[in-house]
Amino acid sequence: MTNFQNKTAISANICRPTLRGVGLRHPSNSWFPLWMLNRYFNFTWDNTPDFLFYGDINRKAIVSSSPNAIRIFLTGENIKANWDETDYALTHERVYNKRHWRVPLWRQFYDPGNTVLNRDFKEVKTRVSLFCNFIYSNERAKERIHFFKLLNKYKHVDSGGKVLNNIGGRIDNKLEMVSKSKFTIAFENESHPGYATEKIIEPLIQGSIPIYWGDTTIAQDFNPDCFINVHNYDSFEDVIKEVIKIDTDVNLWKRYIEAPIFKNNILPQELTNESYINFFNTIFKNKKSYVSHRSKKRQLQKYLWQLKLIKIKKIIFSIFYRSKTRLLFLLKSLINK
């Protein structure tokens, strides 16, 4: 890791509020890569910044604040950057160039050199008391609900979230349940190449085997020997056969737990702190905007005009509603006469 420290003050700000904690807390404690960058760059957070970090909600703040700022879009969701709006972006897409770098959401939960992996098999074997866990609150993800029901036919799966709860209530400590489980159903809300969240990294850290579905290219991030990649099987039934094999073979279970979570025990180069620092160092140094000030001004004018239209529609509706109410009152009065 390069011992890089930029002592030059960098003027920046964050649209508040935005997605998954971005801007809700001080940047040094906010969403990755902000807390990571805060270690290496000397940020000054003000209202007229040179650089504006933002997510995918609160559009009013994005287009109306700091019109001259260079915009940097961040998201951990399955959302693509709007290149007519943003100068730079960090999303889940496996694209690496001068304007975009990939930052999967799982990377927020893994801090190289600081994250402790609880994967000693002797300790794992001692603390595991559950077969498998299922902890979710989104009822719209049909694939993982279907898989839960199939696996639950083989052996009881503890559901500690809102969806299909079968333990008498929602758990207070998710990671504690994960650490006590031999397996974790780690299904994303949807499947898309590169889109990978905390659902895979949390069980890997806690020594639970993820049964993973979502990012079809996930083996580029993690060692395929340490998790069950649902995308490698023809059916959910075939996946369950593999689960049963591991569940009934201590040596096979041990093999999965003792396997390093990254290939050759090395975090992929493009996902290292050094790669992100180099990406941002170029941005901060060059201060190049790809979306013109004229375009940003047009976006603001368009948004303000849309707000005016909304107000006009409300006024028209209000007048029409009152007129309609009065008309009905008159008609009823005439009928009653």
Secondary structure, DSSP 8 states (H G I E B T S, - for coil): -----EEEEEEEEE-SS-GGGTTTS-GGGSSTTHHHHTTTEEEEE-SS-SEEEE-SS-HHHHHHS-TTSEEEEE-SSS----TTT-SEEEESS---SSSEEE--GGGGG--TTT------HHHHHHH--EEEEE----TT-HHHHHHHHHHHHHS--EE-SSTT--SSS--S-HHHHHHTEEEEEEE-SS--TT---HHHHHHHHHT-EEEEES-TTGGGTS-GGGSEEGGGSSSHHHHHHHHHHHHT-HHHHHHHHHS-SSGGG---GGGSHHHHHHHHHHHHHH---SS-HHHHHHHHHHHHHHHHHHHHHHHHHHHHHHHHHHHHHHHHHHHH-
